[in-house]
Amino acid sequence: MYSLLLKTQLQPGSLEQFMDAMSVNAARSVRDEPGCLVFDVVRDRSAPDLVWLYEVYTDEAAFEAHLLTPHFLASRPLVDPLIVQQEVIEGDVLAFNATRG
């Protein structure tokens, strides 16, 4: 499985606006994309304007398909102006231990 961990520094005070768009993108990704297994958005407790995105896809092709979805494309103009900096770590999932309901 292909995974991404994105360290996302937001403009100060923009978390609510960011989440308005990102929560839709995340929910639709796991609901509508068979290749998207996990799309979590985590707020860093030590920094209120730092958000981590954790995404797991069946493979890299599923991630590439995600980049073409209407919900992803609609979210970009809303979230891009709110992001100061974003670091991306790509990985291969070695143990998938999630229980979701």
N, C-alpha and C positions, 0 to 999 in steps of 0.2 A: 504494500500500500504506500501511496505517496502522501506526504504530509508537509504542511507549512506552519511555521510559527512566525507571526509577524508582530514585532514590537513597534507600536504605533503611538508616537507622541502627538497629542492633540493641542490645538490652540487653547490657551487657558479659558476655562469656563464653557467649553463647547461640547462636553460629554453628552448632554441631553440631546442636542441637535444631531450629533454623530449617531447616537443610538436610535434616533427616530428612523434614520435610513438604514443603518447597519442591521438592526434587529429584523427588518423586513427581508433584507438580502440573506441573512443567515437562516431564517426560518424557511424561506422558499428554496434555498439551496438544498437543505436536507429533505424537504417535502417533495420537491419537484425534480430533483436530479438523482437518478438511481446511483450514479457514481460518487456522490458526495455522502460520506458516512458520518462526518462530524463537522460542525461549524460552531465553535464556541467563541464567545466574546467575554474576556475577563478583564476587570478593572484591577489595576495594581494598587494594593492597599497602601504602599509607601509613597505613591505619587498620583494624585487625583486625576491628572490629565494624561496618564499613561494607560494604554489599553493593549492587551495581547489578544491576537486572533489565533485560534488553533483550528486548523482545517485538515481533514483526512479524506482522501479520495481513493477509489479503488486502484487508480493508476494515474500517471501523468496526463494521459489523454482525457480522462474525466475532468481533471483540473482545467485543461485547455478548453474543453467544452463549456465549463462553468464561466469562463471569461467571455463567452458569446451569448449568455442567457439574458433575457430582458431584465430580470431583477438585478443582475450584476451591473449591466450597462446603465440602468436607471439610477443606481446608487452612486456611481462615480461622480457625477457633477455635484451631488449633495455632500459627499464626504471629502473629496479631494481638497477643497479649500480649507477644511478644518484640520488637515494633517500637516504638522510641522516637519516631521521626519518619520520614516518608516524603514525598519531593518527587517529583512526576510531571511529566514533560515529554512532551507529545504531539507527534508529528511525522508528516510524509508522507515516505516513503522515496523518494529521488530516484535512487539507484543501488543495486541489490541485487546484491552481489558475493560472496555466500557460496557456498562449496563444502562440502558436508556428505556424509558417507558412513556 
